[in-house]
Amino acid sequence: MPDPACAAGPDRTARWASRRTRSRAAVGRLEAARRGFERSLITLRRAALDAVDSGDLASLTLRVCGERRLRANGEGAG
């Protein structure tokens, strides 16, 4: 008659191996998600800085155009 402990051994080993494999896969997926999240944060920060820079440029352009218009109006009136 086979020993019950030996009969359960291979199934337990297979289950543990399967659990380890799933755990490693989960760790890999989490790491990939973390890297993707960090890349998206970097992309968002760059986009925000670009938006601020372009806003500064638009503001400067409007100010220069306004000053030119004021000077043009002042010279025509005199």
HELIX and SHEET records of a PDB file:
HELIX    1   1 PRO A    4  ALA A   77  1                                  74    
END                                                                             
